Amino acid sequence: MTALISCASINQFTPSTQIILQKEDFTIEGKFKIKINSIRENGYFLLKKQNNTVNLTLGRNYLLPERELTFDYKDLIVLSELINAEDKNFTYKPFPKNLRVEQLISLILGKEDLKQIDSWYINYPQGIKEINGFQVPQKTLLISGDSSIEFILKKFTLI
């Protein structure tokens, strides 16, 4: 009687989001929720990074027109773009002012060394989860007083 015994290793390696941020092209799909004073906004976003260009598509729902914004990876991003403040006597002062596109992507993907931007504290209330084979936070929460900006990651894909 002969018995064959073998072992196989299972690769448990999860690609580093830091390497992805610097070298790869990818898309991030998700939702956002904003609560600032009496304003409540929510919608969806599609962020597509190709080389050093980032295209951000924002929508409130699938029936209304989307807005498309294009940035360089190192540009400052204006988070007030997420709010439709036309008919609301709204000031943009509460939003983080010094946020670069690469930092926003790092926040959404859970880069650990960012804890605060301006007066906004960064929190990952549900911890890290596996989404499309990558260890990333499902929710990213920016909090300043009773105001909050929440990003909910639905899909992360390399292109």
Secondary structure in CASP SS format (residue, H / E / C, confidence):
PFRMAT SS
TARGET T0000
AUTHOR 0000-0000-0000
METHOD secondary structure of the structure
MODEL  1
M C 1.00
T C 1.00
A C 1.00
L C 1.00
I C 1.00
S C 1.00
C C 1.00
A C 1.00
S C 1.00
I C 1.00
N C 1.00
Q C 1.00
F C 1.00
T C 1.00
P C 1.00
S C 1.00
T H 1.00
Q H 1.00
I H 1.00
I H 1.00
L H 1.00
Q H 1.00
K H 1.00
E C 1.00
D C 1.00
F E 1.00
T E 1.00
I E 1.00
E E 1.00
G E 1.00
K E 1.00
F E 1.00
K E 1.00
I E 1.00
K E 1.00
I E 1.00
N C 1.00
S C 1.00
I E 1.00
R E 1.00
E E 1.00
N E 1.00
G E 1.00
Y E 1.00
F E 1.00
L E 1.00
L E 1.00
K E 1.00
K E 1.00
Q E 1.00
N C 1.00
N C 1.00
T E 1.00
V E 1.00
N E 1.00
L E 1.00
T E 1.00
L E 1.00
G E 1.00
R C 1.00
N C 1.00
Y C 1.00
L C 1.00
L C 1.00
P C 1.00
E C 1.00
R E 1.00
E E 1.00
L E 1.00
T E 1.00
F E 1.00
D E 1.00
Y C 1.00
K C 1.00
D C 1.00
L E 1.00
I C 1.00
V C 1.00
L H 1.00
S H 1.00
E H 1.00
L H 1.00
I C 1.00
N C 1.00
A C 1.00
E C 1.00
D C 1.00
K C 1.00
N C 1.00
F C 1.00
T C 1.00
Y C 1.00
K C 1.00
P C 1.00
F C 1.00
P C 1.00
K C 1.00
N C 1.00
L C 1.00
R E 1.00
V H 1.00
E H 1.00
Q H 1.00
L H 1.00
I H 1.00
S H 1.00
L H 1.00
I H 1.00
L C 1.00
G C 1.00
K C 1.00
E C 1.00
D C 1.00
L C 1.00
K C 1.00
Q E 1.00
I E 1.00
D C 1.00
S C 1.00
W E 1.00
Y E 1.00
I E 1.00
N E 1.00
Y C 1.00
P C 1.00
Q C 1.00
G C 1.00
I E 1.00
K E 1.00
E E 1.00
I E 1.00
N C 1.00
G C 1.00
F E 1.00
Q E 1.00
V E 1.00
P E 1.00
Q C 1.00
K E 1.00
T E 1.00
L E 1.00
L E 1.00
I E 1.00
S E 1.00
G C 1.00
D C 1.00
S E 1.00
S E 1.00
I E 1.00
E E 1.00
F E 1.00
I E 1.00
L E 1.00
K E 1.00
K E 1.00
F E 1.00
T E 1.00
L E 1.00
I C 1.00
END
